[in-house]
């Protein structure tokens, strides 16, 4: 694995050194007025019951603390959300429990062309992450044209990947959005001291997509998401899929050494 990983490291680091850390202004692809979702990506900071209507009278499910959701719209402390279930995407209303920090610089988007998603912005070097289908809705977390980094619903939970921005119709897209993680320029090799689960998003509520091994080092970004484990954060990393030789990306629970 060491020889393969060395090649992967070189490819990753070459790509990372070629970009500049900026926050990017993006051209908006406006959605029709018939659908006017003004939310974006959010994470639940408390477990909540999901209801069928804004009257919050009929329960249809639940969401957990740390679960990623797409906020479609909100009124006061009531949020109209889309979330993942074992039967696919589901919509409903929750009262509170939503961390709203990211809503102002993320957005909702509708997939207008069925397309594959990848774990990075080079489709030759990065593994396929999944597929989104025409008519589905995603949350756009970050973007640098022509790429968008999105979170989408699957039967096994919320997952993330990179796709072409032009294949999305956005709703109330902010003029400024966060930079793609691999364009942030703040990257380094980080050591792994034990086998760690890699998750599709930054909490234990996201599904496992693989693992990384002890006594190896992987490219980690400065992107960090706090966790409920004292002294640890969820760090975004890139690593090799040994079965394909291609690169994957995801999140590991990592000691917060201010890397």
N, C-alpha and C positions, 0 to 999 in steps of 0.2 A: 504493500500500500504506500510505503514511503516514497518510492520513485514516482508513482502515479500522482501522489499528492503534491510532490515538488512541481510537477508540470502544471497541475491545477493552480497552485499558489502563484506561479509565474504568470499564468493567463489572467488570474483575478487581479493581481497587483498591477499588471500592465494596464488593465482597463481602469482600475481605480486611480492611477496616477494621471490618466489622460483627461480626467474631468475636474471641474472646479466646484467648490462648495458654495452654492448660491440658493436662494429661494427664487423660484421661477414664476414669472407671469405667463399665464396660459391663455390661448385663444379659446373662447367659450363656444361650445356647440350647443345652442339653446334647445330646450325641449318645448313642446307645445304647451299652450296655456291650459289645455284640458287637464294635464297632470302637472301639478306645481309643487313638487316635494321640495321642502326647504331645509331638510336635515342633512345627515351625513353619517360617518362612522362614530360609534360610541361603544363604551364598555359598561356593563352593569357593575355598579359598586355595592349593590345589595341584591339579594334574591327577591323576585317579585312574581306575583300571579299575573298571567296575561288574560285579558278580557276581550270579549267579542265586540264591544262598543265602548265609546267614551263615557258611557254611564257607569262603567265598571261594575256591572251587575251579574254578568254571566261569564264564568271562568272557562277558558279554552286551553289552558296550559300554564307553563311557568318558564322563567329564565333564571339562571343562577348567577351568583356573584362571580365576576371575572369573565362572563360570557360576552363575546362580541356581538353587536347588533347593528342593524341599519335603522337609524331614526328617519322615518319618512316625513313626519311633521310633529308639531307639538303645540299644546295650548296650556299655558301655566305649567303645572307639574305633571300633566298627563301627556304621555308620548305614544304616538302611533308608530309601531316598529315592525320590522321584518326580521325573523330569526330562523335558525335551523332546527329541524326536527328529523326524526328517523324516516319521516315520510316526505321530506323536502322542506322548502321554504314555507313559512306560515306568517300571517300577519295578525296583529292585535294591539291592544292598548295596555299600558302599564302606568301605574301611579308612582312617580318618583323612582329612586334607585338608579338613575342614569347619570354617569359621569359625562358632563357636557363640554369638557375642555377642548375637544377636537372638532366640535360641530361647526365652528366658525371658519375652519379652513379645510374641511373635507366636504364631500357632496354625494348625493345619490345619482346614480346613472342607470340607464336602461341599455342593455346589450342590443345593438341593431344588426349584428352579424355573428352567427355562431363562430367561435374562435377558440383556439388553444391558448392556455396560459403557461408561462414559463417561470422558473425560479430566478431568472435574471433577464437582462435586456439583450443578451446575445443568444439567439436561438440555436446556434451551433455548439456553444459551450455549456449551456445550461439545460438541465432536464425539464421535461414537460411537467407542469404542476397540476394540470387539470383542464377542464373545458367549461366554458360558459355558453349558453344557448340563446339564440335570438329571442327577445322578449323577457329574459331574466333581468333582475335588478341587482346591482352591486353597490358597494360603498367605495368611492375613490378616496384612498388614503393619502396618496402622493402622486406627483406627475412631473415629468419633464418631456414635453413633446419630442418625439412621437409616442412616448411610452406612458402608461399609467400603472400604478400599483394598486390593486383592488382586493377587497375582501368579499367573498361570495358564499352562498349557502350550498351545502351538500347534505346528503342523508347521514353522513358521519360527523357533521359539525362544520363550523366556519373554517374556511381555508383562504389562502392568499396567493396571489401570483401577479405576474407582469403581462400586460397585453397592450395592443395598440390603442391609443387614445381615440383615434378616428373611428373605431368600432363601437364607441359609446355615445349615447345621447345624454348629456348631463342636465341636471336640474339645478338652477340657481348656483352655477359653478362660481366659486370665489375667484376674484381677480388674481389672488396670490394663493398658492398651495405649497405644502412642504415639498422639499426636494426628495427624489428617490434616494433610498438608503445608500445605494452604491454610487451615488453622485455627491455624497456629503463630504468626501475627502478625508474624513476622520476615521481611518481604518488601520488596523495593526493585527499581527498574529497574536492570538491569545492561547495560553497553554490549557490543556484539559488534563485534570488529575484523576478523573474517574469516568466511567462510562456514563454518558448523559443522554437523556431523551431529547430529541428535537421535536418541537411542536410547531404547528402551522401558524400560531399567533402567540402573543405574549401573556399567556396565563395557562394554568392547568386545565382550564375548560376547553382549550383547543385540542384537537386530536393529534396524536403522535404521527410524525411522517418519517421517522428514522431515528438514528442514534449516532453519537460520535464517541470515539474511543479514548481511553486513558493513554497518556504519554505521547499524544499528538498535539499539534497546534493548528488552529483554524483561523481564517480571516474573520475578525469581529469588527463590527461598526461601533461607533460611539452612540448609536441609538440604544437607549435603555428604557425599559418599562419597569416601574416599581412592582414588587411582588409582596405577598403576605408573609414571606419567609424572611425573618430578620437577617440583615446583612447580605441579602441576595437581590439581584434584579434579573429581568429577562433580557438577555442580550441577543441581538440579531447577528447571525453568523452565516458563513458560506462554507460548504464542505463537499467532499466527493461522494457520489453514489458509486460504490465500488462495483456494483453489478453492471453499470453502464459506462463508467468512466467520465460521466458528465457531472456538473456541479448542481447542488441543491442549496436552498437557503431556508432558514427557519429560526426558531428561538429556543435558547437553552436557559435554564435557571442557573445563574452564574454568580460567584462571589463579587460583590460590589467593591472592586479595587480602584474605582475611579479611572478605569481604562478608557 
